[in-house]
Amino acid sequence: NNLEIIFVCRGMTKVAFFDCFCKEEGSMIGKLLAEGQAKLQDTALGNFLGASAETGNGIRLNRQYLDSLTIEMRVIDAIPASTEMNLFGRSFATPIMTGAMSGIAAICTNPLVETAKGVLSAGAVNWVGIGENDELKAIIDTGVSTVKIIKPYRNHDLIFAKLADAERLGAFAVGMDICFAFGGKREDMVFRAD
């Protein structure tokens, strides 16, 4: 309809609009434009073509138009959707979980503990990777259900010791990376050789 044509062209000045679409006097688009302008004068939108993008009125006019619309949703036997999920016998508010994070010390003081607090408030599951026992204890002490991911150390006794530590500290579950490579060199520093 005529109003839609004018809204599509809202970023143009009146002169640019006429130059692009109304070069021939009496053209069909010219007639539509005149009808549209007349209809706009009868609405709360006023003279829309006088308000180009440079004035900032386009946003205000769009908001006025959208506010004038009413949408009423009607559904049969609708119930609110549940985002809850169950994992290993526990219920959580959301299926969204953190990745097994570690090594993010540059963000803030105790970044994994701060992340755990946010995960707890979201009702989600927290996952952590490499880290010391005191850090894991501080994370679990926030009350968040935490899954501890153990790395595939060459030393099997170390793997079992880390599993026992996670259980003793109250980890919700444990897992093991199967695609983690130890060793490596960054510039002249060897890291994680075990």
KACORVEN-V107802 format. One line per field, one symbol per residue. ss: DSSP state (a for helix, b for strand, c for the rest). psi: psi as a letter, one per 30 degrees, with the letter a starting at -180 (. if undefined). Layout:
BEGIN
ss->???
psi->???
END
This chain:
BEGIN
ss->caaaaaaacccccaaaaaaaaccccccaaaaaaaaaaaaaaccccccaaaccaaacaaaaaaaaaaacccccccccccccccccbbbccbbbccccbcccbcccccccccaaaaaaaaaaaaccbbbbccccaaaaaaaacccccbbbbbcccccaaaaaaaaaaaaaacccbbbbccccccccbbccbbcccc
psi->leeeeeeegffkleeeeeeefhekkgleeeeeeeeeeeeefflffbieffjlfffgfeeeeeeeeeffkkkjkklkhklkkkgllkkhgkklfkfkllljllhhffeakheeeeeeeeeeffhakkklbklleeeeeeeefffkjkkkkklikejeeeeeeeeeeeeefgkelllkkfhkklllkjcgkkkhf.
END
